[in-house]
Amino acid sequence: VQFVESGGDLVHTGGSLRLSCVAPGFISTYPVIGWFRQGPGQEREGISCVRSLDGDTYYADSVKGRFTISIDNAKNTVYLQMNSLKPEDTGVYYCQAEERSGISAQSVCIMPEWYSKWGQGTQVTVSA
């Protein structure tokens, strides 16, 4: 599924950003939605995913306590609030959705290789 991501910017260490991701259709049709990022020279990794049915949420250890994922069904949009940003948060951030039911949020986040279609992403750069 290809989403449209936005909100990336250049910020200083300790700053905040809110990323937005608009779904191609009703976002409520996707059982699990997540945010992934690809840092310079790194593989794409899942950083936060949420299952809408029961709120099952996963955060990578590197962002736990600093990032918050949320969904606005009325706007078909998923957000990623990022606080206390660090230089290691630099990268291109992408949305992805799992269309199968019965999959946990963690499973989606730890398996980016399940997905072959990605949007353009949004660039986040955190300066030291």
Disulfide bonds with the S-S distance in Angstrom:
Cys21-Cys95 2.10
Cys49-Cys109 2.17
